[in-house]
Amino acid sequence: MATPTLEARPTTPPASPPRRRRRDSGAIGRFVERNGAYLFLFPAIAYLAIFTVFPLIRGVLLSFTATKLVNPSGGRPVGMENYEYLLSSDKFWSSVITTLLYTLFTVVFSVGIGTAGALLLNTAFKGRGIIRAIATIPWAVPTVAAALIFVWIYNNEQGILNRTTAALGLGEHGWLVDPKYGLFAVTLATVWKLTPLVMLVMLSALQSVPHELREATWVDGATRFQSFRAVTLPHIMPTVRVITLLMTIWSIRRFEIIFLITGGGPLDVTNTLVVNVYRTAFQDQNLGRAAAIGALGLVLSLLVTVVYFIVEQIQERQESQR
């Protein structure tokens, strides 16, 4: 009996699942896909435009008018009259010199002490974490509280500074009433407030320096100072330049700590540009002239920034030629 043969049936591949059609997201979806980055940036741009750019433009336009505080919307255009008055005013140039001196002393001492403190706190010793925490306290203290602390320190009768100088045989001084000490008083308070910030920034820069490079210089017989100059200093110099620029701009526009301690006195020795803006606007009630002082202060800050970028480019060219 013949065995029936099985016919080979052609095998068909399994049917693939139907592809899902990509839904058309529409015009709004395509717009979001193309401009998503700009949408994320829009809140920051709107904030800067509303609270920085618009007031800046409004202030510059105000500087060309004779606007009084009692009638802020009724100022008449006067062209360059406010600027001509300021450029020929001894009081204005005195405030410029005061601002430059205050900025110079504040930046030099805060950056110098802050960098030295960062170098000290970057070394290993017992209790380093506690010392680091204590060193940041001045930066955490509110500016108003810091100003009141120094007002009490400078008090003629009960201040700890006068008691200390008297105990050392140096006599007592009118730190807030004697023109010889006015700039020193506000500079000391500002340096005390800003140094911890510089120290933290410089400490983070020091911790990014490769330890292997320093060890290599020590193996070659270099001293710690030579190792610092050859390895550490080149690594932290960009940070030093940036923090110096920021401290300079912040010092030019600093107001609260100066005004709360001395109010611009005694005898205008602490009357910086920003304090002069406040006095002109709210004491002399001349908003147009105050806006002109602010515009000239802005020019000063821009000049400092331009000088910084010129120095930065020169140093980059020198490094590239090595």
NUKERO-656180 format. One line per 8 residues: number of its first residue (from 1); their letters; for each residue y, z, x of C-alpha. Coordinates in steps of 0.5 Angstrom, whole numbers, plus 500, padded with zeros to 3 digits. Layout:
N
NUM> a> Y,Z,X ~ ...
***
This chain:
322
1> matptlea> 500,500,500 ~ 506,498,503 ~ 512,503,504 ~ 518,502,501 ~ 524,501,506 ~ 531,504,505 ~ 536,499,505 ~ 542,502,510
9> rpttppas> 548,503,506 ~ 555,502,509 ~ 558,509,510 ~ 566,509,508 ~ 570,514,512 ~ 573,520,507 ~ 579,518,504 ~ 585,522,507
17> pprrrrrd> 589,526,503 ~ 595,523,500 ~ 601,523,504 ~ 607,527,502 ~ 613,524,501 ~ 619,527,505 ~ 624,529,499 ~ 631,526,500
25> sgaigrfv> 635,532,502 ~ 641,528,499 ~ 648,527,502 ~ 649,535,503 ~ 643,536,507 ~ 644,530,511 ~ 651,533,512 ~ 648,539,514
33> erngaylf> 643,536,519 ~ 649,532,522 ~ 654,538,523 ~ 650,544,523 ~ 653,546,529 ~ 660,545,527 ~ 659,549,521 ~ 657,555,525
41> lfpaiayl> 663,555,529 ~ 668,554,523 ~ 668,562,522 ~ 670,563,529 ~ 675,557,529 ~ 678,559,522 ~ 679,566,525 ~ 683,564,531
49> aiftvfpl> 687,559,527 ~ 689,564,522 ~ 690,570,526 ~ 692,567,533 ~ 694,560,533 ~ 699,560,526 ~ 702,567,528 ~ 703,564,535
57> irgvllsf> 707,558,532 ~ 710,562,527 ~ 713,566,533 ~ 715,560,537 ~ 719,557,531 ~ 722,564,530 ~ 725,564,537 ~ 729,558,535
65> tatklvnp> 733,562,530 ~ 738,568,529 ~ 733,572,524 ~ 735,579,523 ~ 730,584,521 ~ 733,586,514 ~ 733,579,512 ~ 727,576,516
73> sggrpvgm> 727,569,511 ~ 734,568,512 ~ 735,566,520 ~ 739,560,521 ~ 737,555,527 ~ 741,557,534 ~ 737,552,538 ~ 736,555,545
81> enyeylls> 741,560,544 ~ 736,566,545 ~ 733,564,551 ~ 740,562,554 ~ 742,570,553 ~ 735,572,555 ~ 736,568,562 ~ 743,571,563
89> sdkfwssv> 741,578,561 ~ 740,583,567 ~ 736,588,562 ~ 731,582,561 ~ 730,581,568 ~ 729,588,569 ~ 724,588,564 ~ 720,582,568
97> ittllytl> 720,586,574 ~ 718,592,571 ~ 712,588,568 ~ 710,585,574 ~ 710,592,578 ~ 706,595,573 ~ 701,590,573 ~ 701,589,580
105> ftvvfsvg> 699,597,581 ~ 695,597,575 ~ 690,591,577 ~ 690,593,585 ~ 688,601,583 ~ 684,599,577 ~ 680,594,581 ~ 680,597,587
113> igtagall> 677,604,585 ~ 673,601,580 ~ 669,597,585 ~ 669,603,590 ~ 666,607,584 ~ 661,601,582 ~ 658,601,590 ~ 657,608,590
121> lntafkgr> 654,608,583 ~ 649,603,585 ~ 646,607,591 ~ 640,611,589 ~ 642,619,589 ~ 639,625,584 ~ 643,625,578 ~ 646,618,578
129> giiraiat> 644,616,571 ~ 649,623,568 ~ 654,621,573 ~ 654,614,570 ~ 655,616,563 ~ 660,621,565 ~ 664,616,569 ~ 665,611,562
137> ipwavptv> 668,617,558 ~ 675,615,560 ~ 674,608,557 ~ 671,611,551 ~ 677,615,549 ~ 681,612,544 ~ 688,610,547 ~ 692,614,543
145> aaalifvw> 688,620,545 ~ 689,618,552 ~ 696,618,551 ~ 697,624,548 ~ 692,627,554 ~ 697,625,559 ~ 703,627,555 ~ 700,634,556
153> iynneqgi> 698,633,563 ~ 705,631,565 ~ 709,637,561 ~ 714,640,565 ~ 713,647,563 ~ 705,648,561 ~ 702,641,564 ~ 697,642,569
161> lnrttaal> 700,637,574 ~ 706,641,575 ~ 702,647,576 ~ 698,644,581 ~ 703,641,585 ~ 707,648,584 ~ 701,651,587 ~ 700,647,593
169> glgehgwl> 708,648,594 ~ 710,641,592 ~ 714,644,587 ~ 715,642,579 ~ 717,635,577 ~ 720,632,571 ~ 714,626,570 ~ 717,624,564
177> vdpkyglf> 724,625,564 ~ 725,623,572 ~ 726,615,573 ~ 723,616,579 ~ 716,618,576 ~ 716,614,570 ~ 712,608,572 ~ 708,612,576
185> avtlatvw> 706,616,570 ~ 704,610,566 ~ 700,607,571 ~ 696,613,573 ~ 694,613,565 ~ 693,606,565 ~ 688,606,571 ~ 685,612,569
193> kltplvml> 683,608,562 ~ 681,602,565 ~ 677,603,571 ~ 671,605,568 ~ 671,598,565 ~ 672,595,572 ~ 666,599,574 ~ 661,597,569
201> vmlsalqs> 663,590,570 ~ 662,590,578 ~ 656,595,577 ~ 652,589,573 ~ 655,584,578 ~ 652,588,584 ~ 645,589,581 ~ 644,582,581
209> vphelrea> 645,581,588 ~ 638,579,591 ~ 635,586,595 ~ 631,581,599 ~ 637,578,602 ~ 640,585,604 ~ 634,587,607 ~ 633,581,611
217> twvdgatr> 640,582,614 ~ 638,589,616 ~ 632,587,619 ~ 636,582,624 ~ 640,588,626 ~ 646,588,621 ~ 650,594,619 ~ 651,596,612
225> fqsfravt> 658,593,612 ~ 656,587,615 ~ 651,586,610 ~ 656,587,605 ~ 661,582,608 ~ 655,577,609 ~ 651,578,602 ~ 654,582,597
233> lphimptv> 661,580,597 ~ 660,573,596 ~ 656,574,590 ~ 661,579,587 ~ 667,575,588 ~ 667,571,582 ~ 666,577,578 ~ 672,580,582
241> rvitllmt> 676,574,580 ~ 675,574,573 ~ 676,581,572 ~ 682,581,576 ~ 685,575,571 ~ 683,579,565 ~ 686,586,568 ~ 693,582,570
249> iwsirrfe> 693,579,563 ~ 692,585,559 ~ 697,589,563 ~ 702,584,562 ~ 701,585,554 ~ 700,592,554 ~ 704,596,549 ~ 701,602,546
257> iiflitgg> 699,607,552 ~ 706,605,555 ~ 710,606,549 ~ 706,613,547 ~ 707,616,553 ~ 715,614,555 ~ 717,610,550 ~ 720,605,555
265> gpldvtnt> 724,610,558 ~ 727,614,562 ~ 733,610,563 ~ 728,603,562 ~ 724,604,568 ~ 718,603,564 ~ 721,598,559 ~ 716,592,560
273> lvvnvyrt> 716,585,556 ~ 712,588,550 ~ 716,594,550 ~ 722,590,550 ~ 720,586,544 ~ 718,592,540 ~ 725,595,542 ~ 729,588,540
281> afqdqnlg> 725,587,534 ~ 725,594,531 ~ 731,598,534 ~ 736,592,535 ~ 733,589,529 ~ 733,582,532 ~ 727,578,530 ~ 729,572,533
289> raaaigal> 731,574,540 ~ 724,579,540 ~ 720,572,539 ~ 724,569,545 ~ 722,575,549 ~ 715,574,547 ~ 715,567,548 ~ 717,568,555
297> glvlsllv> 712,573,556 ~ 706,568,554 ~ 709,563,559 ~ 708,569,564 ~ 701,570,562 ~ 700,562,562 ~ 703,562,569 ~ 698,567,572
305> tvvyfive> 692,563,569 ~ 694,557,572 ~ 695,560,579 ~ 688,563,578 ~ 685,556,576 ~ 688,553,582 ~ 686,559,587 ~ 679,558,584
313> qiqerqes> 679,550,585 ~ 681,551,592 ~ 675,556,594 ~ 670,551,591 ~ 673,546,595 ~ 672,550,601 ~ 665,552,599 ~ 663,545,598
321> qr> 665,543,605 ~ 661,548,609
***
